[in-house]
């Protein structure tokens, strides 16, 4: 069996040397698609199956670099042959989140995703929250139907991608994107200022209110005040107890006000198995870990990673 595998690998190598244009299609996942932006900050096109020609790829990279420089909008273009039986729309959403496309403070990312092999053959736009008001679903569908599909239905995928990207970039360059994002930025700034001003005041007010002197139940003098709190924390097997101690400096009266803390509740999985499974983590958690590890690697390279990735599932999908 090992000899047969070895001979097969030698045959594939020999064929690839004689016919360098022959490519062996694989079913891509979000983890196997090259994240070119981490390797080179000037690249925006991930084209592992060479669907987009080199001249068109270079032109797309130049236009998207200019768009980011002038409008701060980050666009990623991905073209692959096959993703197996995985739904292309869900694939694009997960890839958008995994790469974190867009600026973290604006979520102004756009993913243009192309799959050429049936049954998933389609072109998809996945937009971040910050672009939804500018690049609506209907507008995304218009770009796909009017500028991309006429080429792609004839098998001219590279020309269709270039034409679609040109149309999107021209629209975004002429749009009033900055004005549309100003209200959100102003609101965020106001909320931040209010939090900075109000939170310290709330804590100071609560502190002095708790420790103010009040009339003593025994001598009626206003020398009765809070001293400290003694807490016995609750567990899964026993209730907890919080005791607030007050004392009068005139008559020496001391009172303890107890508060019962209910015991902790176990989840169903904890009660049934005795532990919580670490394998039931959400996609976003694993994606964030993978993104953080990949971004730490990219610091040593000449490229950079995206910083956004919040998508509301908006955009459009056109099958052909």
C-alpha positions, -999 to 999 in steps of 0.1 A, spaced: 0 0 0 28 24 8 45 17 -25 13 24 -44 9 58 -26 45 66 -33 41 57 -70 9 79 -72 27 109 -56 56 104 -81 31 103 -110 14 135 -98 48 153 -95 58 141 -129 25 153 -145 28 187 -127 64 191 -140 54 184 -176 21 202 -175 25 231 -151 -8 246 -160 -27 215 -147 -42 221 -113 -58 196 -89 -89 210 -74 -95 206 -37 -125 214 -15 -115 245 3 -124 254 39 -121 287 56 -89 275 72 -72 265 39 -79 296 18 -47 317 19 -50 348 40 -28 369 16 -32 401 36 -11 386 64 18 380 41 16 412 21 -3 443 31 -6 453 -6 -26 422 -15 -64 419 -13 -70 390 -36 -69 354 -25 -67 333 -57 -54 299 -48 -69 281 -79 -57 308 -104 -92 317 -115 -83 354 -118 -56 362 -142 -24 378 -129 -29 412 -147 -65 414 -134 -54 404 -99 -28 431 -99 -53 457 -111 -78 447 -84 -51 449 -57 -42 484 -68 -78 496 -68 -86 481 -34 -55 496 -19 -65 531 -31 -100 526 -18 -87 517 17 -63 546 17 -90 572 8 -121 557 24 -107 533 50 -130 506 36 -114 471 35 -124 447 7 -112 411 4 -117 392 -29 -116 354 -28 -120 331 -58 -120 293 -55 -132 264 -75 -148 242 -49 -159 242 -13 -175 207 -15 -211 205 -4 -208 234 21 -233 262 16 -216 291 -1 -235 318 17 -227 303 51 -191 298 40 -188 335 31 -202 346 64 -178 324 84 -148 334 63 -157 371 68 -158 366 106 -127 344 106 -106 369 88 -121 399 106 -125 420 75 -129 457 81 -117 482 107 -125 471 142 -141 505 152 -162 508 120 -168 473 108 -165 486 72 -155 454 55 -167 438 23 -160 402 11 -165 394 -26 -165 356 -28 -167 335 -60 -172 297 -63 -170 283 -98 -179 246 -94 -215 234 -91 -237 230 -71 -224 260 -51 -214 281 -82 -222 317 -72 -208 351 -64 -215 365 -30 -211 399 -13 -208 398 25 -209 433 41 -200 445 76 -224 465 98 -206 498 89 -213 494 51 -250 482 53 -264 517 49 -242 525 19 -239 491 2 -275 477 5 -286 442 -4 -304 454 -35 -273 474 -46 -251 444 -41 -274 423 -62 -274 450 -89 -236 449 -91 -236 411 -94 -264 409 -120 -254 438 -141 -216 438 -140 -204 403 -131 -228 375 -142 -229 384 -180 -191 375 -180 -193 346 -156 -221 328 -175 -197 327 -204 -170 312 -182 -150 345 -181 -146 346 -143 -116 368 -142 -131 395 -164 -163 393 -144 -145 398 -111 -125 427 -124 -156 444 -138 -176 439 -106 -148 452 -84 -144 483 -107 -181 490 -103 -181 486 -65 -149 507 -61 -163 535 -83 -195 536 -63 -178 536 -29 -153 563 -40 -181 586 -51 -204 578 -21 -207 599 10 -194 571 32 -178 594 58 -210 614 63 -230 582 68 -207 570 96 -204 604 114 -237 599 134 -225 566 147 -191 580 157 -207 610 174 -231 587 193 -203 565 204 -183 595 216 -212 609 236 -218 576 253 -181 573 261 -180 608 276 -212 602 296 -198 570 310 -165 586 319 -183 615 337 -212 595 353 -196 563 365 -172 579 390 -200 601 403 -223 571 408 -196 552 427 -187 582 449 -224 588 457 -230 551 466 -199 551 488 -209 581 509 -245 571 510 -236 538 525 -213 553 551 -233 584 561 -242 587 597 -279 581 605 -301 581 637 -293 553 661 -322 530 669 -311 531 706 -300 566 715 -314 585 685 -281 603 680 -268 606 644 -237 586 652 -250 553 638 -230 543 607 -219 513 586 -187 496 596 -180 466 573 -195 436 555 -187 400 562 -195 376 534 -196 338 534 -199 329 497 -224 304 484 -214 271 470 -231 243 450 -239 226 483 -246 254 507 -262 288 509 -241 319 514 -245 347 540 -238 384 537 -237 404 570 -236 442 571 -224 455 605 -236 489 618 -224 505 651 -232 537 671 -202 556 685 -224 572 712 -241 543 729 -220 515 715 -250 497 699 -239 472 672 -264 456 648 -258 429 622 -282 428 592 -279 394 575 -288 387 538 -291 351 525 -272 343 493 -288 314 474 -265 285 465 -251 281 431 -270 262 404 -254 235 383 -262 234 346 -279 203 331 -247 191 315 -229 195 349 -256 175 367 -256 148 341 -219 143 335 -202 160 364 -182 184 342 -187 210 315 -175 199 281 -148 221 267 -157 210 231 -190 229 230 -175 263 222 -191 285 197 -176 292 162 -169 328 171 -148 318 201 -127 294 181 -125 319 153 -113 347 176 -86 324 190 -75 314 156 -76 350 145 -55 362 175 -30 334 169 -27 342 132 -24 379 139 4 373 163 22 354 136 16 382 111 34 408 133 67 393 122 58 394 85 55 424 61 17 421 59 -11 428 83 -44 413 93 -79 428 92 -94 440 125 -132 439 121 -154 410 111 -188 418 124 -213 410 97 -251 410 100 -253 384 72 -261 413 48 -251 414 11 -263 394 -18 -258 360 -35 -263 353 -72 -261 318 -86 -254 311 -122 
